[in-house]
Amino acid sequence: MRTREINSFKTLLLEQRSELLNRMVAFRTETLVPVGERGDEGDRATSELDLSRAVRDQERASALLPKIDRALQRLSDGSYGLCEVCEEPIGIARLKARPVATLCIACKEEQEQTEKIFA
């Protein structure tokens, strides 16, 4: 991988990391504000649904943050862009779509097939 591509992925990952951290802080701040018992049952149900969705998004962000940190570490140690299974290069298009990817398409498809069988 060329230096320009490495720098581009590093910038992208750092931006994603910063955005996730900002959203996590905003979530904590917003959920500390009491909603109250205003409105009818429909309003309260909508508020509960919104909160549930926000919690799910927060959980996804919490799971993605360590993946970003590992990708940044792989950038530092020179292993970024190599499949963890077959050690072949992961395609640039795949990395652009999913910068935290650790498997090439072939190995990821094989993993998903295995998961499907044992699920």
C-alpha positions in Angstrom: 0.0 0.0 0.0 1.3 3.4 -0.9 2.1 6.1 1.7 -0.7 8.3 0.3 -3.3 5.5 0.8 -2.0 4.8 4.3 -2.3 8.5 5.2 -5.7 8.6 3.7 -7.0 5.6 5.7 -5.4 7.0 8.9 -7.2 10.3 8.4 -10.5 8.5 7.7 -10.1 6.3 10.8 -9.2 9.2 13.0 -12.2 11.1 11.8 -14.5 8.2 12.4 -13.1 7.7 15.9 -13.6 11.4 16.7 -17.1 11.4 15.4 -18.0 8.2 17.4 -16.6 9.7 20.6 -18.5 12.9 20.1 -21.7 11.0 19.5 -21.1 8.9 22.6 -20.6 12.0 24.7 -23.7 13.6 23.2 -25.7 10.4 23.9 -24.7 10.5 27.6 -25.6 14.1 27.9 -29.0 13.7 26.2 -30.0 10.7 28.2 -29.3 12.4 31.5 -32.1 14.9 30.7 -35.4 13.6 32.1 -38.1 13.3 29.5 -40.9 13.7 32.0 -44.5 12.3 31.9 -45.8 14.8 29.4 -47.9 13.8 26.4 -50.2 10.9 25.8 -49.3 7.2 25.6 -48.3 7.6 21.9 -45.8 10.3 22.7 -44.3 8.3 25.5 -44.2 5.2 23.3 -42.4 7.3 20.6 -39.9 8.5 23.2 -39.2 5.0 24.4 -38.7 3.9 20.8 -36.3 6.7 20.1 -34.4 5.9 23.3 -34.2 2.3 22.4 -32.9 3.2 18.9 -30.3 5.5 20.5 -29.1 2.9 22.9 -28.7 0.4 20.0 -26.7 3.0 18.1 -24.6 3.6 21.2 -23.9 -0.1 21.5 -22.8 -0.3 17.9 -20.5 2.7 18.4 -19.0 1.1 21.5 -18.3 -2.0 19.5 -16.8 -0.1 16.5 -14.4 2.0 18.6 -12.0 -0.8 19.5 -12.1 -2.0 15.9 -10.9 1.5 14.8 -8.2 1.5 17.4 -7.0 -1.9 16.2 -7.0 -0.7 12.6 -4.9 2.4 13.6 -2.5 0.0 15.4 -2.2 -2.1 12.2 -1.5 1.0 10.3 1.3 1.8 12.7 2.8 -1.7 12.6 2.5 -2.1 8.8 0.0 -4.9 8.8 -3.0 -2.8 7.8 -4.6 -4.0 4.6 -3.5 -7.6 4.9 -6.0 -10.4 5.6 -5.6 -11.9 9.1 -6.3 -15.4 7.7 -4.6 -15.7 4.3 -2.2 -12.7 4.7 -3.1 -11.6 1.1 -3.9 -7.9 0.5 -7.4 -6.7 1.2 -8.7 -4.8 -1.7 -8.7 -1.0 -1.6 -12.3 -0.9 -2.5 -13.2 -3.1 0.5 -11.1 -1.0 2.8 -12.7 2.2 1.5 -16.2 0.6 2.2 -15.1 -0.8 5.6 -11.8 0.7 6.8 -11.8 -1.6 9.9 -11.9 -4.8 7.7 -9.5 -7.5 8.8 -10.4 -10.1 6.2 -10.4 -10.2 2.4 -13.6 -10.9 0.6 -12.9 -14.6 0.1 -12.0 -15.2 3.8 -15.0 -13.1 5.0 -17.4 -15.1 2.8 -15.9 -18.3 4.1 -16.3 -17.1 7.7 -20.0 -16.1 7.1 -20.7 -19.5 5.5 -19.2 -21.2 8.6 -21.2 -19.0 10.9 -24.4 -19.8 8.9 -23.7 -23.6 9.2 -23.1 -23.4 13.0 -25.8 -20.8 13.8 
